[in-house]
Amino acid sequence: MKFKTLICIASISGSILPQVFGGDPIISPGDPVLAIDEDIASNSNYPVGEGPGLIVDGSASTKYLNFGRENSGFIVTPAFGSSVLRSFVITTANDSVERDPTSVVIYGTNTAIVSSDNSGGAGESWTRIAELDLDLPDLRFEPMAVLNVPNEAVFSSYKFVFPTMKGPTHNSMQISEVQFWDGSSGQGSPILRPNDPVLAIHEASPESGFPGPEGPENLFDESSSTKYLNFGRENSGFIVTPSSGPSVAGSFILTTANDFNGRDPISWEIFGTNAEIVTENNGTGQNEPWTLLGSGTVETPLARFTAAPEVFFDNAVSYTSYKFLVTSVRSPLGANIDSTQYSEFQLFTSDTAPQEIKITSIVPDLQNDEATITWDAPAGQLYLLQSSPDLLDWNTSVTGGAIEVESDNPLTFQPPAGGKVFYRIIRAPIR
């Protein structure tokens, strides 16, 4: 018989597997996801002609608008002098009911105001007076019912912060007029006067925020007609905990959304963790121990509703949750880009991670010039049986292509011609 000598190679490592396109998808529709932004700052800013001083000008046709949205507000120092704030009224502005505040936290101080306009308003020592719900009318240019304040303390300046808005879709907070009284139910002396010094503020907080229907869950709904938009821009992103369980992620694909290509992500970072996720929605995403898995750029297409090329990163460790950050957006020079957005996102398993495949037996059939090989590896996968005369030069496939068998199922083949031969089993690349 001319049967060849058979020597088996029991295992392989990821170093001899080429990086291949597209492993298995990791994220499914409905997987738990949180919007995040690592930046903490005051986002107070207002258009020219819509500054905070207009809330004391006596005219409902003007307004104060702050793009800081939730937790924006104002500091006022009444020329009236020190006072006891016991009631107040707020008047709605001209448009967008969603911009109306629905709650307020009121503070007082007797120290000199050193906070600057469009700051976080934290430059002074403030005493918390009250936190109250607001019921502003949906009618425009209308005052709300006068609201009493449980307060008997004297202060020279006041700070109003609006934590919540009517929403769900809004890009700012706005009001047209405010008045204070030193008596309950709008009685007593009015405290505010035209030309009182008023500062715009926004309490420093995570910059993450999205319009109601444009949250991160849209990234996994398998529809490019929906999108995730985050006003945090750079360093915003999401945390996802795939319901499929622990996985070894090695690549991702994201898809552009409907408008403004200046909002497209162009650089990124991705992290993994096996810790419990305790970050809250629109938090910083820094409450867990995270391992950086990769960073770089993504060639986001200028075309809308279009997938970017698959981006690979080097990872061989399994994680239960992943954090993705957009570190920069396209944002053309001089453009007023207020957010980042993308419509779809998918993580894929790594096909370069080390995988042990153990050959359990190799039995020659001298009479038929064949051999039968079995190996221990996950069932339902595609494999290649390769041979080499020297452990260096491996042919593509002894069987002429990929094979799919159950684990430990035998495979019978004809050995290649020649002398001593080594064999190995590897995962077939996914095409």
C-alpha positions in Angstrom: 0.0 0.0 0.0 1.1 3.6 -0.7 -0.7 5.0 2.4 0.8 8.2 3.9 2.0 8.7 7.4 -0.6 10.6 9.4 0.3 13.1 12.2 -2.4 15.2 13.8 -2.2 18.8 15.1 -4.5 19.0 18.1 -5.2 22.7 18.4 -4.9 26.0 16.6 -4.7 29.7 17.8 -6.3 32.9 16.5 -2.9 33.9 15.1 -3.3 31.5 12.2 -6.9 32.6 11.4 -7.2 35.5 9.0 -9.5 38.4 9.9 -12.7 37.8 8.1 -15.8 39.8 7.2 -18.7 39.8 9.6 -19.0 37.4 12.5 -22.3 36.7 14.1 -24.5 39.7 15.1 -24.5 40.3 18.9 -27.3 42.9 19.5 -31.0 42.2 19.1 -34.0 44.5 18.9 -35.2 45.3 22.4 -31.8 44.8 24.1 -31.3 47.1 27.2 -29.6 50.3 26.1 -28.8 53.6 27.8 -27.9 57.0 26.2 -24.7 58.5 27.7 -22.2 61.4 27.4 -19.0 61.5 29.3 -18.8 65.3 29.3 -20.1 67.2 32.2 -20.6 71.0 31.5 -22.9 73.9 31.5 -24.6 74.1 28.1 -26.2 77.5 28.8 -26.6 79.6 25.6 -29.3 81.7 24.0 -30.0 83.4 20.7 -29.3 87.1 20.2 -32.5 88.9 21.2 -33.7 86.1 23.5 -31.6 86.7 26.6 -32.6 86.3 30.3 -33.2 90.0 30.9 -36.3 89.8 28.8 -38.2 88.0 31.6 -38.4 91.2 33.5 -39.1 93.7 30.7 -42.9 93.6 31.2 -43.7 92.3 27.8 -45.0 88.8 27.0 -44.0 89.3 23.3 -40.4 88.9 24.2 -38.8 85.8 25.7 -35.8 84.1 27.3 -34.8 80.9 25.5 -31.9 78.6 26.7 -30.6 75.7 24.6 -29.4 74.0 27.8 -32.9 72.5 28.0 -33.4 70.7 31.3 -31.6 72.2 34.4 -31.4 75.6 32.7 -32.7 78.7 34.4 -31.7 82.1 35.7 -30.2 84.1 38.5 -31.8 87.5 39.4 -30.7 90.2 41.8 -33.7 92.5 42.4 -33.1 96.2 42.7 -35.9 96.0 45.2 -33.3 94.9 47.7 -33.5 92.0 50.2 -36.8 90.3 50.2 -38.9 87.3 51.2 -40.1 85.4 48.2 -43.6 84.1 49.0 -45.2 83.7 45.5 -44.4 84.0 41.8 -45.9 83.7 38.3 -44.4 82.6 35.0 -45.8 83.5 31.6 -45.5 81.2 28.6 -43.7 82.4 25.4 -44.7 82.4 21.8 -44.2 78.9 20.4 -43.4 75.2 21.1 -45.4 74.1 24.1 -42.7 71.3 24.5 -40.2 74.0 25.7 -42.3 74.9 28.8 -40.8 74.0 32.1 -42.8 71.6 34.3 -40.9 71.9 37.6 -38.6 74.4 39.3 -36.0 74.3 42.1 -35.7 77.7 43.9 -32.6 78.9 45.7 -31.7 82.1 47.6 -28.4 83.7 48.6 -27.2 86.8 50.4 -23.7 86.7 48.9 -22.5 88.8 46.0 -23.1 87.2 42.6 -19.9 86.1 41.0 -21.3 83.6 38.5 -21.0 84.7 34.9 -23.7 84.7 32.2 -24.1 81.3 30.6 -22.4 79.5 33.5 -23.4 76.7 35.8 -24.6 79.3 38.4 -22.5 77.6 41.2 -20.2 80.5 42.0 -22.1 81.4 45.2 -23.3 79.7 48.4 -27.0 78.9 47.7 -29.8 77.9 50.1 -32.4 75.6 48.7 -35.8 77.2 49.3 -38.3 74.8 47.5 -38.8 72.3 44.7 -42.2 72.8 43.1 -44.3 71.4 40.1 -45.3 74.0 37.5 -48.5 74.0 35.6 -47.9 76.4 32.7 -50.9 76.7 30.3 -50.6 75.4 26.8 -51.9 78.7 25.6 -49.2 81.0 24.4 -48.5 84.4 26.1 -50.5 83.2 29.1 -49.5 83.4 32.8 -49.9 80.4 35.0 -51.8 80.5 38.2 -49.8 82.3 40.9 -47.8 79.7 42.9 -47.0 80.1 46.6 -43.5 79.4 47.9 -43.0 78.0 51.5 -40.4 80.5 52.5 -39.8 83.0 55.3 -36.1 83.6 54.8 -34.7 86.9 53.5 -32.5 86.8 50.4 -30.9 89.4 48.1 -30.7 87.1 45.0 -32.6 84.2 43.7 -31.8 81.2 41.4 -34.5 79.3 39.5 -33.5 76.0 37.9 -36.0 74.1 35.7 -35.2 70.3 35.9 -38.1 69.1 33.6 -39.9 70.1 30.4 -43.2 69.3 28.8 -41.4 67.6 25.9 -40.9 65.0 24.5 -39.4 66.8 21.5 -37.7 70.1 22.4 -34.3 71.7 21.9 -34.6 74.4 24.5 -36.3 75.9 27.5 -38.3 79.2 27.2 -40.4 81.6 29.2 -41.5 85.1 28.5 -42.1 86.8 31.9 -41.5 86.2 35.6 -42.7 88.1 38.6 -42.1 87.6 42.4 -44.2 88.9 45.3 -43.3 89.2 49.0 -46.9 88.1 49.9 -48.7 84.9 49.3 -51.0 84.5 46.2 -49.5 87.5 44.4 -50.3 89.9 47.2 -47.9 92.3 48.8 -45.1 94.2 46.8 -43.8 93.0 43.4 -40.1 92.2 43.8 -38.9 92.2 40.2 -38.5 95.3 38.0 -37.3 96.0 34.4 -33.6 96.2 34.1 -32.9 94.0 37.2 -29.7 92.1 36.6 -30.5 88.6 35.2 -28.1 85.8 34.2 -28.7 82.8 32.1 -27.5 79.5 33.7 -27.5 75.8 33.1 -26.4 73.5 36.0 -23.4 71.4 35.0 -24.6 67.9 34.2 -24.0 65.1 31.7 -24.5 66.6 28.3 -26.5 63.5 27.1 -30.0 64.2 25.8 -32.2 63.1 23.0 -35.6 64.1 21.6 -38.3 61.7 22.9 -38.7 59.5 19.7 -35.0 59.5 18.9 -33.4 57.4 21.6 -30.7 54.8 21.4 -33.2 51.9 21.2 -33.6 52.9 17.5 -30.1 51.7 16.8 -31.3 48.1 17.1 -34.7 48.2 15.5 -33.4 47.1 12.1 -34.9 50.2 10.4 -32.7 53.0 9.0 -35.8 55.3 8.9 -35.5 55.8 12.7 -32.4 57.2 14.4 -30.5 57.9 17.6 -29.7 61.6 18.1 -27.7 62.8 21.1 -27.2 66.5 21.8 -24.0 65.7 23.7 -22.2 65.5 20.3 -18.6 64.5 21.0 -18.1 61.8 23.7 -21.7 60.8 23.6 -22.8 57.3 22.8 -24.6 54.3 24.4 -24.2 51.3 26.7 -25.9 48.1 25.6 -26.2 44.8 27.4 -27.0 42.1 24.7 -29.7 39.7 25.8 -27.7 36.9 24.0 -25.3 36.9 26.9 -21.5 37.2 27.0 -19.8 37.6 23.7 -16.4 38.3 22.1 -17.0 41.4 20.0 -14.6 42.2 17.2 -16.2 44.6 14.7 -19.2 46.9 14.2 -21.2 48.5 11.4 -23.1 51.8 11.8 -25.6 53.4 9.3 -26.1 57.1 8.6 -29.4 58.8 9.5 -31.7 61.0 7.6 -30.3 64.6 7.6 -27.2 66.8 8.3 -24.1 64.7 7.4 -22.2 67.1 9.7 -23.7 65.1 12.6 -22.1 61.8 11.4 -19.7 60.0 13.7 -16.1 60.0 12.2 -14.1 58.7 15.2 -15.0 56.3 18.0 -14.0 54.3 21.1 -15.5 51.0 22.3 -15.3 49.4 25.7 -16.4 46.2 27.4 -17.3 45.2 31.0 -18.6 42.2 32.9 -19.8 44.4 35.8 -23.4 45.2 36.6 -24.6 48.3 34.8 -25.5 51.0 37.3 -25.3 54.1 35.0 -28.6 55.8 34.5 -30.1 56.9 31.2 -28.4 60.1 30.0 -25.6 59.6 32.6 -21.9 59.8 32.0 -21.4 56.0 31.6 -18.5 56.1 34.0 -20.0 54.2 36.9 -18.6 50.8 35.9 -15.1 49.5 35.3 -14.6 49.6 31.5 -11.8 48.1 29.4 -10.9 49.9 26.2 -11.2 47.5 23.3 -10.4 49.8 20.4 -10.5 53.3 18.9 -10.1 54.9 15.5 -12.0 56.4 12.6 -15.0 55.3 10.6 -15.5 56.1 6.9 -19.1 57.4 7.3 -20.7 57.8 3.9 -22.1 61.2 2.9 -25.1 59.4 1.5 -28.1 59.1 3.9 -29.4 55.7 5.2 -26.2 54.1 4.2 -24.0 51.6 6.1 -20.4 52.5 6.7 -17.7 49.9 6.0 -17.3 47.3 8.7 -14.8 48.5 11.4 -12.6 45.9 13.1 -10.9 46.0 16.5 -8.6 43.5 18.2 -10.4 41.7 21.0 -10.4 38.2 22.3 -12.2 38.6 25.6 -15.8 37.9 26.4 -18.0 40.7 27.8 -21.6 41.1 29.0 -22.0 44.8 28.1 -20.4 47.2 25.7 -20.0 51.0 25.7 -19.7 52.9 22.3 -18.6 56.6 22.2 -18.5 59.0 19.3 -15.3 61.0 19.9 -15.8 63.4 16.9 -18.3 64.3 14.2 -17.9 65.4 10.6 -19.2 69.0 11.4 -18.1 71.2 8.5 -16.1 74.2 9.5 -18.3 77.0 10.6 -21.5 74.8 10.7 -23.8 74.9 13.7 -24.0 71.2 14.4 -25.8 70.6 17.7 -25.7 66.8 17.9 -24.5 63.5 16.6 -26.8 60.9 15.0 -26.8 57.5 13.4 -29.7 55.2 12.5 -28.5 51.6 13.0 -25.6 49.9 14.8 -24.5 46.3 15.1 -21.7 44.5 16.9 -20.3 41.3 15.5 -18.4 38.5 17.1 -14.7 38.3 16.6 -13.4 35.7 14.1 -9.9 36.3 15.1 -10.2 35.2 18.7 -8.3 32.1 19.7 -10.4 28.9 19.4 -9.3 25.5 20.5 -10.2 22.6 18.1 -9.0 19.3 19.4 -8.5 16.4 16.9 -9.7 13.4 18.8 -8.8 10.6 16.4 -7.4 9.9 13.0 -7.7 6.3 11.7 -6.1 5.1 8.4 -8.0 2.7 6.1 -5.0 1.0 4.3 -7.3 -1.1 2.1 -9.2 1.9 0.5 -6.3 4.4 0.8 -8.5 6.6 3.0 -8.5 8.1 6.5 -11.2 9.0 9.0 -10.8 12.0 11.3 -12.9 13.3 14.2 -12.5 16.4 16.2 -14.1 18.1 19.3 -15.5 21.5 18.4 -18.9 23.3 18.4 -21.5 21.7 16.1 -23.1 23.6 13.2 -20.0 25.5 12.2 -18.0 25.4 9.0 -14.5 23.9 9.1 -11.5 23.4 6.9 -9.4 20.3 7.0 -5.8 21.3 5.9 -2.6 19.4 5.4 1.1 20.4 5.4 4.3 18.6 4.8 6.3 20.9 7.2 3.9 22.7 9.5 4.6 25.9 7.5 2.9 25.6 4.2 -0.8 24.7 4.7 -3.0 23.9 1.7 -6.4 25.5 1.4 -8.5 22.4 2.0 -8.0 18.7 1.8 -11.6 18.2 1.0 -11.8 21.0 -1.6 -13.8 23.4 0.5 -15.5 24.1 3.8 -17.3 21.2 5.5 -20.1 21.3 8.1 -20.4 18.4 10.5 -21.6 17.7 14.0 -19.0 17.7 16.8 -17.2 14.4 17.0 -18.8 13.2 13.7 -16.3 11.4 11.6 -15.0 12.7 8.3 -13.5 10.3 5.7 -11.1 11.7 3.2 -8.3 10.7 0.8 -4.9 11.8 2.0 -2.9 14.0 -0.4 0.0 12.3 -2.3 3.5 12.6 -0.8 5.4 11.4 2.3 4.8 12.5 5.9 1.7 14.7 6.3 0.4 16.9 9.1 -3.3 17.8 9.5 -5.2 20.5 11.2 -8.8 21.6 11.6 -9.7 25.4 11.5 -12.9 27.4 11.4 -13.8 28.3 7.8 -13.8 32.1 7.2 -17.3 33.7 7.0 -17.8 35.4 3.6 
